[in-house]
Amino acid sequence: MPSLTRTEAQQHQEGVTVLGEAVRRSVAERAEFLIEVTATGGTVAQVLRDSQVKTMQITQALAPLGAQQSDVQTVSLKVFNIYAPAIPALPNYAGMPQIGSGGFSPYAAGLAVQPEVQLGSYCVKNIIRVNVRDIGRAGEVADAATRVGATIIGGINFRIADETGARRAALEAAGKDARQKAEALAAAAGKQLGEAVAINEEILANNGAYAALRALSGFALTTGMSEFAGELEYYARVSATFRFQ
């Protein structure tokens, strides 16, 4: 492997590494949450039919709150077998074999009956995603779903239409912030900033994560951090290394 010359090594070492950060905020446009619907019965056809009926009841209950049929979609449907062991009842004392002069009764061996496994019933679990178009009614929609027998799984997540664009905007802004920091440090050292030799994405998080990172990281942004209900934050942090010219 060829070694670097002294001049090349100095140029390689002379540079600056900075952390760039950025937060982009967007107003939430919709909400979504998951619910679980269960049904049990003696046959697969029965539990699937009952699950379908319950799903229709949920759709009907949410319709007055603005939910359309396409807003209630199954994301996972599983059917399980429920087995119950059939254990014979223990004989009473009157029916216990007696010890005679010849020892145990030959019929005693017939009591060693192994339990048989018999089919009990079936259970279906239907996981449904509920999309809420009016985020102001997300709580009402969740309450309406639980009143007809659904179980809420996790919390309510707020979304925007273009999440990919919001993440990209935060990442690009973090890169620009890193460049500006590097230029300021280079000027303070009497140097001119050259090209970037390495840029690494460290964190790209959405709503809720930035507040925790800000509390733990001393270098996190501290200005302009007013928070509003229904607002989502997209936080990006990058590590960038620049050469000096």
C-alpha positions in Angstrom: 0.0 0.0 0.0 1.6 3.4 -1.0 2.3 5.8 1.8 1.4 9.5 1.7 4.1 12.1 1.3 4.6 14.7 4.0 2.8 17.4 1.9 -0.1 15.1 1.2 -0.4 14.1 4.8 -0.5 17.7 5.9 -3.2 18.5 3.4 -5.1 15.5 4.5 -4.9 16.4 8.2 -5.6 20.2 7.8 -9.3 20.5 7.9 -12.3 20.8 10.1 -15.1 18.4 11.2 -18.5 19.9 12.2 -22.0 18.8 13.1 -24.8 20.4 11.1 -28.4 20.4 12.5 -31.7 21.5 11.2 -35.4 21.3 12.1 -38.2 21.6 9.7 -41.8 21.9 10.9 -45.0 21.0 9.0 -48.6 21.2 10.0 -50.2 17.7 10.5 -52.7 16.9 7.8 -54.1 13.6 8.9 -54.0 11.1 11.8 -54.0 7.3 11.9 -54.0 4.5 14.5 -54.3 0.7 14.6 -57.2 -1.2 16.2 -57.6 -5.0 16.8 -60.9 -6.9 16.3 -61.1 -10.4 17.6 -63.8 -13.1 17.1 -64.0 -16.8 18.3 -66.2 -19.7 17.1 -66.4 -23.3 16.3 -65.4 -23.1 12.6 -63.1 -21.0 10.5 -66.0 -19.8 8.4 -67.8 -18.6 11.4 -65.0 -16.6 12.9 -64.2 -15.0 9.5 -67.8 -14.1 9.1 -68.0 -12.6 12.6 -64.8 -10.6 12.0 -66.3 -9.2 8.8 -69.5 -8.2 10.5 -67.5 -6.4 13.3 -65.4 -4.6 10.7 -68.5 -3.4 8.9 -70.0 -2.2 12.2 -66.8 -0.2 12.9 -67.0 1.3 9.4 -70.6 2.3 10.0 -69.9 3.8 13.4 -67.1 5.9 12.0 -69.0 7.2 8.9 -70.8 10.0 10.8 -67.3 11.3 11.9 -66.1 11.7 8.3 -64.4 8.3 7.8 -64.9 6.7 4.4 -64.8 3.0 3.7 -61.2 3.3 2.3 -60.1 4.8 5.6 -60.7 1.5 7.4 -58.3 -1.0 6.0 -57.2 -4.4 7.2 -53.4 -4.7 7.5 -53.1 -8.2 9.1 -55.6 -11.0 9.5 -54.7 -14.2 11.3 -56.7 -17.3 12.3 -55.6 -19.5 15.2 -56.6 -22.9 16.3 -57.6 -23.2 20.0 -57.0 -26.7 21.4 -58.4 -28.1 24.6 -57.1 -31.4 26.1 -59.9 -33.9 26.9 -58.7 -35.4 30.3 -60.9 -38.2 31.6 -62.4 -37.7 35.1 -60.6 -39.4 38.0 -62.4 -42.5 39.3 -64.0 -42.1 42.7 -62.9 -44.2 45.6 -65.7 -46.7 45.2 -64.4 -47.5 41.7 -60.8 -47.9 42.7 -59.3 -51.4 42.1 -59.0 -53.6 45.2 -56.0 -55.6 46.2 -57.0 -59.2 46.5 -55.1 -62.3 47.4 -53.6 -62.4 44.0 -52.4 -58.8 44.0 -53.8 -55.9 41.9 -56.8 -56.5 39.8 -55.9 -57.1 36.2 -58.4 -54.4 35.2 -56.3 -51.7 37.0 -54.1 -51.3 33.9 -57.1 -50.1 32.0 -57.1 -46.9 34.0 -53.9 -45.6 32.5 -55.7 -43.6 29.8 -53.7 -41.0 28.0 -55.5 -37.6 27.5 -56.6 -36.9 24.0 -56.2 -33.5 22.4 -59.5 -32.4 20.8 -60.2 -29.3 18.8 -61.9 -26.6 20.8 -62.5 -23.5 18.6 -60.9 -20.9 16.3 -59.9 -17.3 17.0 -59.4 -14.6 14.4 -57.4 -11.4 15.0 -57.9 -8.6 12.6 -55.5 -5.6 12.7 -57.1 -2.6 11.0 -55.6 0.8 10.2 -57.9 3.7 10.6 -57.2 6.9 8.7 -58.6 10.1 10.2 -59.0 13.0 7.6 -60.0 15.6 10.2 -57.2 15.5 12.9 -59.4 17.5 15.2 -61.7 14.5 15.5 -59.1 11.8 16.0 -60.1 11.3 19.6 -63.8 10.9 18.7 -63.0 8.4 16.0 -60.9 6.3 18.4 -63.6 6.4 21.0 -66.3 5.4 18.5 -64.2 2.4 17.4 -63.8 1.1 21.0 -67.5 1.4 21.6 -68.2 -1.2 19.0 -65.7 -3.7 20.4 -62.3 -2.7 18.9 -59.1 -2.4 20.9 -56.7 0.5 20.3 -53.1 -0.7 19.6 -50.5 1.9 20.4 -51.2 5.6 20.0 -52.4 8.0 17.4 -49.9 9.0 14.8 -50.1 12.4 13.0 -48.9 12.6 9.4 -48.3 14.9 6.5 -48.9 14.2 2.8 -45.2 14.6 1.8 -43.1 13.0 4.6 -40.3 12.2 2.2 -40.0 15.8 1.1 -40.0 17.0 4.7 -37.2 14.6 5.6 -35.2 15.6 2.6 -35.6 19.3 3.4 -34.4 18.8 6.9 -31.4 16.8 5.7 -30.4 19.4 3.1 -30.7 22.2 5.7 -28.5 20.3 8.1 -25.9 20.0 5.3 -26.0 23.8 4.7 -25.7 24.4 8.5 -22.6 22.2 8.6 -21.0 24.2 5.7 -21.7 27.5 7.4 -20.2 26.3 10.7 -17.1 25.0 8.9 -16.7 28.4 7.1 -16.9 30.3 10.4 -14.2 28.0 12.0 -12.0 28.2 8.9 -12.2 32.0 9.0 -11.4 32.1 12.7 -8.3 30.0 12.0 -7.2 32.2 9.1 -7.9 29.6 6.5 -10.1 29.2 3.5 -12.6 26.3 3.4 -12.1 23.8 0.7 -14.2 20.8 -0.5 -16.1 18.4 1.7 -14.2 15.1 2.0 -16.8 13.2 4.1 -20.5 13.8 5.1 -22.3 11.3 7.3 -26.0 11.3 8.3 -26.1 10.8 12.0 -29.8 11.3 12.9 -32.9 11.8 10.8 -35.9 11.7 13.2 -39.5 12.8 13.0 -42.0 14.2 15.6 -41.2 13.7 19.3 -37.6 12.6 18.9 -36.1 16.0 18.7 -37.3 17.2 22.1 -35.6 14.2 23.7 -32.4 14.8 21.8 -32.4 18.5 22.6 -32.6 17.7 26.3 -29.7 15.2 26.2 -27.4 16.9 23.7 -25.6 20.1 24.7 -24.9 21.0 21.1 -28.5 20.7 19.9 -30.3 23.8 18.6 -31.9 26.0 21.2 -33.5 28.8 19.3 -36.8 29.1 17.6 -38.2 26.1 19.3 -41.8 27.1 19.9 -44.1 24.1 19.7 -47.7 24.1 18.6 -50.4 21.5 18.7 -50.8 19.6 15.4 -47.3 20.5 14.3 -44.8 17.9 13.3 -41.0 18.3 13.5 -38.4 16.7 11.3 -34.9 16.8 12.7 -31.7 16.0 10.9 -28.0 16.0 12.1 -25.0 15.3 9.9 -21.3 15.1 10.5 -19.2 16.8 7.8 -15.4 17.0 7.3 -13.9 19.8 5.0 -10.4 20.4 3.9 -8.6 23.7 4.2 -7.4 25.3 1.0 
